[in-house]
Amino acid sequence: MRPRGSRGGRFPLALRRSSVAWERQRPTWRDARPGLIAGALKRASGRPSGNWYVLGASRTLVADRPLGLTVAGQEVVAWRGADGRVHAGPGACPHLGAPLGEARVRCGTLVCHWHGLALDGGPFAGWEPFPAHDDGVLVWVRLDRCGGEEPTERPRVPVRPDPAGAVAAVWSGVGRCEPEDVVANRLDPWHGAWFHPYSFVDLTVLDSGEDEDAFLVDVSFRLAGRVVVPVRARFTAPGPRTVVMEIEEGEGCGSVVETHATPLGPDSAGQPRTAVVEAVVAASDRRGFAVARAAAPLVRPLMRAAAGRLWRDDLAYAERRWELRSSGRFPG
């Protein structure tokens, strides 16, 4: 299969000549060599992040309430100032330790709901802010003590389509695993048609990443029956907690799916928790895509639902991988 680019082809859909039963498709376990996946994971883990972690979707950080969560064991609070800029810092009030994630935001100022201590985003009463960044799709925070790397002024945001011609949606979920288990899942494209037959068919890995450190994949997205959308996609890992899939040929050429894994900290049983924040930034130069942009508030929930269905399975994959690793039973 060689998908046709969206710029030249009139019809983005294809009709499969024959339907292959799930159990009769070509096995991919010989190609999905454990050492190959482990090598790609090791190289990704060695790339710098500048100590930046994804907190969540930009849209979820509204003007009147803060976002509170734990990142790498560090309690963090983030909110928008009066000018719309993102502020972030320790999630415990410097007075008596109140959870600032439950504070109020009034005119861009974070007001503690225990005793009224107010923070405008600058240092105050022993409270020191963390660098924060809003890239228009995702919100990031820099935690130098947690990351332990050479800090950078801005996070390394993947290249995305022009926002004016794109629709972006963000799905978030939490799994009992570590970030490397999430990244390893995304660096295993061979599982797609076997593990997600409701979404993917006719998957072929053209380049296993050994030369350019990228996985090049031909795959068809299943729509209904024999109707599919064939594309060619490239998977790369620009950092230790990020994997990016970019559509290089076929419908939606230039669209990207960013998967970010953010360590949260152990649960009550001492097991690790990792947040998966997946940003889908879809674009197309077809006339009909303008309708999708105009209907973005209706389209985004559908995009999130599709990502959530895939991650219901992929989080089970990541959790199983961590369970085996933590007990010394992982064969890879």
N, C-alpha and C positions, 0 to 999 in steps of 0.2 A: 504494500500500500504506500502510495506517495500522495499525501494530501495536497490539495490545490489551495494556493494562497487566496485570501479574501479579496485582494486587490484585482486579481485577474478573473476569478471564477464567478459566474452568475449564481450558481446554486451551491450553497454550503453543505447541503445534506447529501448523503449517499444511501443507496439501497444495497444491503449485503446480498450477495448472490445466493449464499446458502447459510443456514444457521447451524452452528456447531454446538452440540450439547456441552454443558459445562464440564462434564467428566471426560469429554473427548478432545478438549483443546490441548494444545501442545504443552507438556509439563515444562516449567521454568526453573525447577529446583537446581538443575545442573549449572544453569547460567548464574543464578543468584548465589555465587560463591561466598561463604562466610568471610573469607579473608579479604575479598574485594570490598565488601560492605564495611568491614572493620577498618580497612585502609582509608576509605573515603571518610569515615567517621573520625578517624584519628587526625587526618589532615584538617578537617573542619574544626575540630576541637582546638587545634593549634593556631587558628587564625584569630587576630585581635578583635575585640568587641568595643574597646575603649571604655569598658565598664558600664555600658548602656544596656538597660533591660526594658522590654515592652511592658507597659502597664495595661493597656487595653485600647479600645477604639476611641478616637477623638470625639465621636458623637455622644459617647456615654458620659463625658465630662461636661456637665451642663453648668450654667451660671450660678444656680442657687444651692448646690449641694456638693460636698467633696467626695472624693473616691478614696477609700481606705482599704489597704490590703498589706499582706506581708510578702516581701520579695527577698529571697535568699536568707530568710530568718530575720530580716530587718523590717520593722513596722514602718509603713510609708503612708503619707497622706498627700493627695494632690487636689488642686482646685484651680479655678479660673479667676484671675484678677479682674478688676473693673474694665481693663482694656482687652480682655479676652485671652491674655497670655496665661500659660500654665505655670503654677508654682507647685513645688513639692518639697517635702522635708520629713523629718521623723514623725511617726504617727502618734507619739505620746506627748501630751501637753507637758511643758517644762515645769509647770506649777506643781501638780499632784498626779501627773501621769494619766489623765483622762484620755480616752480614745478619740483622737481628733477626726477619725473617719466618721464619727457621729456628731461632729460639730456642725455649726450653721455657717453659711456664707452670706454675708450681707454687704452689698456694694463692693464686692471683690475682696472683702476682708474675712478671714476665717475666725469665727468667734467660738471659743470653747463653751460647751453647754453646761460645764460644771460650775465655773466661777467667772466666765466672761472674759478670760484672757484673749486678746485679739492679735492676730498675726496678719501682716500685709504681704508676706513673702520674703521679707528681709530678716536678718538676724535679730533676735529679741529674747531676752531673759534666758539665755543659754540655748535657745532653739536656733539651729543653723540649717539653712535651706540646702536641698540637693539640686544640682543642675537638672533641668527638665526641658523637654523638647516636644513640640506638637508638629508633626510633618503633614498634617491635613487629613491623614487616615488613621494614624496611630499616635499614642502618647507614650513617651519614653522617660525614664529616669536614670540618672547616673549615680551608681553606688560604688565609690572607689574602694571602700573597705571590703566590700563583698567581692568585687571583681578582681582586685589585686593586680590589675594591668596598668599600663601607661594610659592615663585618661586622655580622651579626645574631646574637642569642643562640641562636636555634634555626633550623633549616631550615624552609622553607615547605612543609610536608607537605600534599599534597592531601587533601581531604575524602574519607573512606572509610566504608564500612558499619560498623556496630557489630561489633567483633571477635568478640563472643560469638555472633553469628548469621551469621558469614561463614567462608569458607575462602580462605586466601591461599596463593599459590604464586609463586615467583620464578624466572625463567629469566635466565641470563647468557650472553653471547657476546662475541666480540671481532672487529672488522672493521678493514680498512685504509682508514680514512676519518677525518673530523673530526666532532665532535658536530653541527655544523650540517647535515651530510649525513644523519644519523640523524633529526634533527628535521624536516628538509625531507621526508623519506619519510613521516613521520606526518602532516604538514600537507598531504599529497596523498591525500585519501580516494578520489579518482576512480579510482585504480589498482586498488582492491580486487577487484572482480569479474573484471577482466581478468588481473591478475597472480596472484591467488589463487583460481582458479575451484573448487578443491577445498574451499574454506571459505566463500566468499561468493557470493551470487547476488542479482539484483534490487536492485542498489545504486543509490540516487538521492541526490544531494546537494541538500538542500532549501534550505540557507542556506550561501552561500559564504564567510561570515565577514567580509564587508565592513562590516556594520552593527554586530554585537556582537563581532567578533573571535573567532568560534567557527564551526566547521563542524558543521551539523546534518545527519545522514545517516539515511536509512531503508535497512536492509539485512537480508537473511536469512542466517542461518548454516545452511549445508548439513549435514544429518545423514546421510541416506541416500536415494538416488533423488530422488523429488519431495517428500520430507519435509524441512521447513525450520523454523527458529525466527526469526520476524520481530521485529526490534527497531528502536527509534529511538535513536540515539547522538549525543552531543555531544563534539566534539574541541576542546580548549583547550590553550594553551601558557602555563602560569603562570610559567615561567622560561626562561632561555636554553638549558637542557639537558633540559627536561622537557616531555612532551606527555601529556595525560590524556584518555582516552576514558571517558565515563560513559554508562551505559544509562539513558535517561530514560523510555522506554515499552517494554513487552514483558516477556518472561521475564527475570528477573534485574534488574528495575528497581532502580537504585541501585548496581549493581556497577560497579567501575572497573578500568581497565587503565592503569597508569602506565608510561610508557617514559622511562627516564633514560639520558642519554648522558654518560659520564665519559671525558674525555681521559686517555690513559695516557702517551703520549710516543712518540717515533719508534722504529721497529724498527731492526735492524742495517743496513738499506738506507736509513735516513733517512726512511722513509715513516710517516705518522701512524697511530696505533692508537687506537681508541675502544672502550670497553666499553659494551655495551648491557645494562642491567639492567631487566628488565620485570617488574613486580609485578601480578599478577592477583588482585583481591580480589572474590570472587564471593559474592553473597547472594541470597536469595529468601525470600518469606514462605509458600511452599508447604510443606505438611506433609512432603512427600518430601525436602525439602532437609535436614531433620534427619538423615536417613540419610547424606547426603553429608558432613555435618559429622562424624558419628560415624566415617565411613570416610575421614576426611581424609588419613591416611597413605597410603592407596591412591589417593585422588583427585589429590593433588598431583602425582605423577609424570605422570599423564595430562594435567593442565593444563600442566605444563612441556613435555611433548612436543608439545602443540598449538601453544604459543607458539614452540617451537624450529623447527617446520616452517614457520611463517610467516616467522620471521626468517632462515631459510636463504635465502629469496628476497629479503627486504627488506635484508639486509646486502649482497647482490649489487647491489641497487639503489643503496644508499648508497655502496658502493665504486666503482661505475661513475660515479656523480655526482662523487665526489672525483677520480677519474682524469681526467674531462673538464675539471673546473675547474682542476686543477693543470697541465694542458697547454694551457689557453686555448681549449678546444673546446666548453665547455658552452654550449648554445644559450639557456639560461634566464637 
